[in-house]
Amino acid sequence: MADKKITALTALTAPIGADLIHVIDDVASTPVNKKMTLDSLFNNMPSWLAFDSTPQAISTSVDVDITSAVTTIATGGGGIAGALADGAIGQLKVITMITDGGGNYVCTPTTLNGYATLTFADDGDSVVLMWVAVAGWCIIANQGVALA
């Protein structure tokens, strides 16, 4: 295994926390090869964390997707609406209105813990949701979104 290129290794499709990754420590002065578990990496993030993907942009009556971490909403003069399908355990979803053209966006998730709809009416209205088994989408942060 010592002579294998990383690109020639078999892909890991179902990682667990005890799996090891290769780390090169102290790259700037004295690089040293080390190992780290996935649990150790994700329980001790050494920097800020961001979703580095293109947000889903909604401006018409369309569903919020569950494949983008972030969805932005821009409304025109009339109201628009859409749904939100069930997610995967532990999945986070951020939805925010970035342009209020006068109309609201009403989102009706398939399973929303404690509520039926999320209504975005103004610039900055935002919600952070987490999918929890059995309970559905749970609101973990809300700024201005009307819940019904």
LUMZADREN-551174 format. One record per atom (N, C-alpha, C): residue in one letter; atom name; x negated, y negated, z negated. Coordinates in steps of 0.05 Angstrom, whole numbers, m for minus. Example, Ala and Ser with C-alpha at 12.3 -4.5 7.8 and 13.67 -1.06 7.14 Angstrom:
SITE   residuo   atomo        X        Y        Z
SITE         a       N     m264      114     m156
SITE         a      CA     m246       90     m156
SITE         a       C     m264       66     m156
SITE         s       N     m257       45     m142
SITE         s      CA     m273       21     m143
SITE         s       C     m258       m1     m157
This chain:
SITE   residuo   atomo        X        Y        Z
SITE         m       N      m16       24        0
SITE         m      CA        0        0        0
SITE         m       C      m17      m25        0
SITE         a       N      m42      m23       m9
SITE         a      CA      m59      m47      m10
SITE         a       C      m64      m59       17
SITE         d       N      m62      m44       38
SITE         d      CA      m68      m54       65
SITE         d       C      m44      m62       81
SITE         k       N      m20      m63       68
SITE         k      CA        4      m70       83
SITE         k       C        8     m100       82
SITE         k       N       18     m110      105
SITE         k      CA       26     m138      106
SITE         k       C       54     m140       93
SITE         i       N       59     m163       80
SITE         i      CA       85     m167       68
SITE         i       C      107     m164       89
SITE         t       N      103     m174      113
SITE         t      CA      123     m172      134
SITE         t       C      129     m143      142
SITE         a       N      111     m124      136
SITE         a      CA      114      m96      143
SITE         a       C      128      m80      121
SITE         l       N      133      m92       98
SITE         l      CA      146      m78       76
SITE         l       C      176      m75       82
SITE         t       N      188      m55       69
SITE         t      CA      217      m50       71
SITE         t       C      232      m72       56
SITE         a       N      253      m82       68
SITE         a      CA      269     m103       55
SITE         a       C      285      m92       31
SITE         l       N      286     m108       10
SITE         l      CA      302     m100      m14
SITE         l       C      330     m112      m11
SITE         t       N      350      m95      m10
SITE         t      CA      377     m105       m6
SITE         t       C      394     m106      m31
SITE         a       N      386      m94      m53
SITE         a      CA      401      m95      m78
SITE         a       C      382      m99     m101
SITE         p       N      372     m124     m104
SITE         p      CA      352     m129     m125
SITE         p       C      365     m127     m153
SITE         i       N      348     m120     m172
SITE         i      CA      356     m120     m200
SITE         i       C      336     m138     m215
SITE         g       N      343     m146     m239
SITE         g      CA      327     m164     m255
SITE         g       C      299     m154     m261
SITE         a       N      295     m128     m263
SITE         a      CA      269     m116     m270
SITE         a       C      251     m114     m245
SITE         d       N      261     m119     m221
SITE         d      CA      244     m117     m197
SITE         d       C      221     m138     m199
SITE         l       N      199     m131     m188
SITE         l      CA      175     m148     m189
SITE         l       C      171     m164     m163
SITE         i       N      161     m188     m166
SITE         i      CA      153     m204     m143
SITE         i       C      123     m212     m147
SITE         h       N      110     m218     m125
SITE         h      CA       82     m226     m125
SITE         h       C       81     m257     m128
SITE         v       N       64     m267     m146
SITE         v      CA       61     m295     m151
SITE         v       C       31     m302     m151
SITE         i       N       24     m324     m138
SITE         i      CA       m4     m334     m140
SITE         i       C       m3     m358     m159
SITE         d       N      m15     m354     m182
SITE         d      CA      m15     m374     m203
SITE         d       C      m38     m393     m200
SITE         d       N      m34     m418     m208
SITE         d      CA      m55     m439     m208
SITE         d       C      m68     m443     m181
SITE         v       N      m51     m446     m161
SITE         v      CA      m61     m449     m133
SITE         v       C      m80     m472     m129
SITE         a       N      m77     m494     m144
SITE         a      CA      m93     m518     m140
SITE         a       C     m122     m515     m149
SITE         s       N     m127     m498     m169
SITE         s      CA     m155     m497     m179
SITE         s       C     m167     m468     m177
SITE         t       N     m155     m450     m192
SITE         t      CA     m166     m422     m192
SITE         t       C     m144     m403     m187
SITE         p       N     m137     m397     m162
SITE         p      CA     m115     m379     m155
SITE         p       C     m119     m351     m167
SITE         v       N      m98     m341     m179
SITE         v      CA      m99     m314     m191
SITE         v       C      m73     m300     m183
SITE         n       N      m75     m275     m174
SITE         n      CA      m52     m259     m167
SITE         n       C      m39     m249     m193
SITE         k       N      m13     m252     m195
SITE         k      CA        2     m242     m218
SITE         k       C       29     m231     m209
SITE         k       N       42     m218     m227
SITE         k      CA       69     m207     m222
SITE         k       C       89     m220     m240
SITE         m       N      115     m219     m232
SITE         m      CA      136     m232     m247
SITE         m       C      162     m216     m241
SITE         t       N      179     m213     m261
SITE         t      CA      205     m200     m255
SITE         t       C      224     m221     m245
SITE         l       N      244     m212     m231
SITE         l      CA      265     m231     m221
SITE         l       C      279     m244     m245
SITE         d       N      284     m228     m267
SITE         d      CA      296     m240     m291
SITE         d       C      279     m263     m301
SITE         s       N      253     m259     m303
SITE         s      CA      236     m280     m313
SITE         s       C      237     m305     m295
SITE         l       N      237     m301     m269
SITE         l      CA      238     m324     m250
SITE         l       C      263     m340     m254
SITE         f       N      286     m326     m253
SITE         f      CA      312     m340     m253
SITE         f       C      320     m350     m281
SITE         n       N      308     m340     m302
SITE         n      CA      314     m349     m329
SITE         n       C      296     m372     m337
SITE         n       N      276     m379     m321
SITE         n      CA      257     m400     m328
SITE         n       C      250     m416     m303
SITE         m       N      270     m428     m290
SITE         m      CA      264     m444     m266
SITE         m       C      246     m467     m274
SITE         p       N      223     m470     m261
SITE         p      CA      204     m491     m269
SITE         p       C      209     m518     m257
SITE         s       N      231     m521     m242
SITE         s      CA      236     m546     m228
SITE         s       C      266     m549     m225
SITE         w       N      275     m571     m213
SITE         w      CA      304     m575     m208
SITE         w       C      314     m555     m188
SITE         l       N      339     m551     m187
SITE         l      CA      352     m531     m170
SITE         l       C      372     m545     m152
SITE         a       N      372     m538     m126
SITE         a      CA      391     m550     m107
SITE         a       C      401     m529      m87
SITE         f       N      424     m535      m76
SITE         f      CA      435     m519      m55
SITE         f       C      424     m531      m29
SITE         d       N      407     m516      m15
SITE         d      CA      395     m527        9
SITE         d       C      408     m514       33
SITE         s       N      432     m522       38
SITE         s      CA      446     m512       61
SITE         s       C      464     m535       72
SITE         t       N      473     m532       96
SITE         t      CA      491     m552      108
SITE         t       C      518     m549       95
SITE         p       N      529     m571       84
SITE         p      CA      556     m569       72
SITE         p       C      577     m565       94
SITE         q       N      598     m552       86
SITE         q      CA      622     m550      104
SITE         q       C      635     m578      103
SITE         a       N      641     m589      126
SITE         a      CA      653     m616      127
SITE         a       C      682     m612      136
SITE         i       N      701     m622      119
SITE         i      CA      729     m620      125
SITE         i       C      740     m648      131
SITE         s       N      755     m650      154
SITE         s      CA      768     m675      160
SITE         s       C      796     m670      172
SITE         t       N      804     m645      174
SITE         t      CA      831     m637      183
SITE         t       C      841     m616      164
SITE         s       N      866     m607      169
SITE         s      CA      877     m586      153
SITE         s       C      863     m559      159
SITE         v       N      843     m553      143
SITE         v      CA      828     m529      146
SITE         v       C      821     m518      118
SITE         d       N      817     m492      116
SITE         d      CA      811     m480       90
SITE         d       C      782     m486       81
SITE         v       N      778     m488       55
SITE         v      CA      752     m490       43
SITE         v       C      739     m462       46
SITE         d       N      714     m461       57
SITE         d      CA      702     m435       61
SITE         d       C      688     m425       35
SITE         i       N      683     m399       35
SITE         i      CA      668     m388       12
SITE         i       C      640     m380       20
SITE         t       N      631     m389       43
SITE         t      CA      604     m383       52
SITE         t       C      585     m407       49
SITE         s       N      595     m430       45
SITE         s      CA      579     m454       40
SITE         s       C      580     m460       10
SITE         a       N      558     m468       m2
SITE         a      CA      558     m475      m30
SITE         a       C      573     m501      m35
SITE         v       N      572     m519      m15
SITE         v      CA      584     m546      m18
SITE         v       C      603     m551        5
SITE         t       N      626     m563       m2
SITE         t      CA      645     m572       19
SITE         t       C      650     m602       14
SITE         t       N      649     m618       35
SITE         t      CA      655     m646       34
SITE         t       C      681     m651       48
SITE         i       N      696     m671       38
SITE         i      CA      723     m678       50
SITE         i       C      723     m707       58
SITE         a       N      733     m712       82
SITE         a      CA      737     m739       92
SITE         a       C      766     m740      104
SITE         t       N      783     m756       92
SITE         t      CA      810     m757      101
SITE         t       C      815     m781      118
SITE         g       N      836     m779      135
SITE         g      CA      846     m802      150
SITE         g       C      870     m814      135
SITE         g       N      888     m826      150
SITE         g      CA      911     m839      138
SITE         g       C      932     m819      128
SITE         g       N      932     m795      139
SITE         g      CA      952     m776      131
SITE         g       C      940     m754      113
SITE         g       N      958     m740       99
SITE         g      CA      948     m719       81
SITE         g       C      941     m694       97
SITE         i       N      921     m679       87
SITE         i      CA      913     m654       98
SITE         i       C      912     m633       76
SITE         a       N      911     m608       84
SITE         a      CA      912     m587       64
SITE         a       C      898     m562       74
SITE         g       N      891     m544       55
SITE         g      CA      878     m519       62
SITE         g       C      878     m501       37
SITE         a       N      867     m478       41
SITE         a      CA      866     m458       20
SITE         a       C      837     m453       12
SITE         l       N      833     m436       m8
SITE         l      CA      807     m426      m16
SITE         l       C      810     m397      m23
SITE         a       N      796     m380       m9
SITE         a      CA      798     m351      m13
SITE         a       C      784     m343      m39
SITE         d       N      789     m319      m49
SITE         d      CA      775     m309      m72
SITE         d       C      745     m307      m66
SITE         g       N      729     m310      m87
SITE         g      CA      700     m309      m84
SITE         g       C      687     m284      m94
SITE         a       N      662     m285     m100
SITE         a      CA      646     m263     m111
SITE         a       C      639     m269     m140
SITE         i       N      636     m249     m156
SITE         i      CA      631     m254     m185
SITE         i       C      607     m272     m189
SITE         g       N      611     m294     m204
SITE         g      CA      590     m313     m210
SITE         g       C      585     m334     m189
SITE         q       N      599     m333     m167
SITE         q      CA      596     m352     m145
SITE         q       C      603     m380     m154
SITE         l       N      587     m399     m147
SITE         l      CA      593     m427     m152
SITE         l       C      602     m441     m126
SITE         k       N      621     m459     m128
SITE         k      CA      631     m474     m105
SITE         k       C      635     m503     m114
SITE         v       N      623     m521      m99
SITE         v      CA      625     m550     m104
SITE         v       C      642     m562      m81
SITE         i       N      663     m577      m88
SITE         i      CA      680     m591      m69
SITE         i       C      681     m620      m76
SITE         t       N      676     m638      m57
SITE         t      CA      676     m666      m63
SITE         t       C      688     m683      m40
SITE         m       N      703     m703      m47
SITE         m      CA      714     m721      m26
SITE         m       C      693     m744      m23
SITE         i       N      684     m747        2
SITE         i      CA      664     m768        8
SITE         i       C      676     m792       22
SITE         t       N      699     m788       35
SITE         t      CA      712     m810       49
SITE         t       C      742     m809       45
SITE         d       N      753     m830       32
SITE         d      CA      782     m831       28
SITE         d       C      793     m850       49
SITE         g       N      805     m838       70
SITE         g      CA      817     m854       91
SITE         g       C      847     m861       86
SITE         g       N      856     m855       61
SITE         g      CA      883     m861       54
SITE         g       C      900     m837       48
SITE         g       N      893     m814       59
SITE         g      CA      908     m789       54
SITE         g       C      894     m772       33
SITE         n       N      909     m753       22
SITE         n      CA      898     m734        3
SITE         n       C      891     m708       17
SITE         y       N      874     m692        4
SITE         y      CA      869     m665       12
SITE         y       C      879     m647      m11
SITE         v       N      897     m629       m5
SITE         v      CA      908     m611      m25
SITE         v       C      897     m583      m19
SITE         c       N      883     m572      m38
SITE         c      CA      871     m545      m35
SITE         c       C      887     m526      m53
SITE         t       N      896     m504      m41
SITE         t      CA      911     m483      m55
SITE         t       C      895     m457      m55
SITE         p       N      879     m453      m77
SITE         p      CA      864     m428      m78
SITE         p       C      882     m404      m81
SITE         t       N      873     m381      m71
SITE         t      CA      887     m356      m74
SITE         t       C      891     m350     m104
SITE         t       N      869     m353     m119
SITE         t      CA      870     m348     m148
SITE         t       C      855     m370     m162
SITE         l       N      870     m388     m176
SITE         l      CA      858     m410     m191
SITE         l       C      866     m407     m220
SITE         n       N      848     m402     m237
SITE         n      CA      853     m397     m266
SITE         n       C      867     m421     m279
SITE         g       N      893     m418     m286
SITE         g      CA      907     m439     m301
SITE         g       C      922     m459     m284
SITE         y       N      917     m459     m258
SITE         y      CA      930     m479     m240
SITE         y       C      937     m467     m213
SITE         a       N      950     m482     m196
SITE         a      CA      957     m473     m170
SITE         a       C      943     m489     m148
SITE         t       N      939     m516     m153
SITE         t      CA      928     m533     m132
SITE         t       C      907     m552     m143
SITE         l       N      890     m561     m125
SITE         l      CA      870     m582     m130
SITE         l       C      876     m605     m110
SITE         t       N      881     m629     m119
SITE         t      CA      886     m651     m101
SITE         t       C      864     m672     m103
SITE         f       N      851     m677      m80
SITE         f      CA      830     m697      m78
SITE         f       C      842     m722      m65
SITE         a       N      841     m745      m79
SITE         a      CA      854     m769      m70
SITE         a       C      835     m793      m65
SITE         d       N      812     m793      m78
SITE         d      CA      794     m816      m77
SITE         d       C      765     m808      m72
SITE         d       N      749     m827      m61
SITE         d      CA      721     m822      m59
SITE         d       C      710     m814      m86
SITE         g       N      693     m793      m86
SITE         g      CA      681     m784     m111
SITE         g       C      696     m763     m126
SITE         d       N      721     m758     m119
SITE         d      CA      736     m736     m131
SITE         d       C      720     m710     m126
SITE         s       N      713     m696     m147
SITE         s      CA      696     m672     m143
SITE         s       C      703     m651     m164
SITE         v       N      699     m626     m156
SITE         v      CA      703     m604     m174
SITE         v       C      681     m583     m170
SITE         v       N      673     m570     m192
SITE         v      CA      654     m548     m190
SITE         v       C      669     m524     m201
SITE         l       N      670     m503     m185
SITE         l      CA      685     m479     m192
SITE         l       C      666     m455     m194
SITE         m       N      674     m436     m211
SITE         m      CA      659     m410     m213
SITE         m       C      679     m388     m211
SITE         w       N      673     m367     m194
SITE         w      CA      690     m344     m191
SITE         w       C      684     m325     m214
SITE         v       N      705     m318     m229
SITE         v      CA      703     m299     m251
SITE         v       C      722     m276     m245
SITE         a       N      712     m252     m247
SITE         a      CA      729     m228     m242
SITE         a       C      754     m230     m258
SITE         v       N      776     m222     m247
SITE         v      CA      803     m221     m259
SITE         v       C      815     m249     m261
SITE         a       N      800     m269     m272
SITE         a      CA      810     m296     m276
SITE         a       C      812     m312     m251
SITE         g       N      794     m308     m232
SITE         g      CA      794     m323     m207
SITE         g       C      775     m347     m209
SITE         w       N      781     m368     m193
SITE         w      CA      765     m392     m193
SITE         w       C      770     m407     m219
SITE         c       N      749     m412     m235
SITE         c      CA      751     m426     m260
SITE         c       C      738     m454     m256
SITE         i       N      751     m474     m266
SITE         i      CA      740     m501     m264
SITE         i       C      719     m505     m286
SITE         i       N      694     m511     m278
SITE         i      CA      674     m516     m298
SITE         i       C      666     m545     m299
SITE         a       N      674     m561     m279
SITE         a      CA      671     m590     m279
SITE         a       C      692     m602     m261
SITE         n       N      702     m625     m270
SITE         n      CA      723     m639     m254
SITE         n       C      719     m669     m257
SITE         q       N      718     m683     m234
SITE         q      CA      717     m712     m234
SITE         q       C      739     m723     m217
SITE         g       N      762     m730     m229
SITE         g      CA      784     m743     m214
SITE         g       C      802     m725     m198
SITE         v       N      797     m699     m196
SITE         v      CA      814     m682     m180
SITE         v       C      840     m676     m197
SITE         a       N      863     m680     m184
SITE         a      CA      888     m675     m198
SITE         a       C      894     m645     m197
SITE         l       N      900     m634     m220
SITE         l      CA      906     m605     m223
SITE         l       C      936     m601     m227
SITE         a       N      947     m582     m212
SITE         a      CA      976     m576     m215
SITE         a       C      980     m546     m215
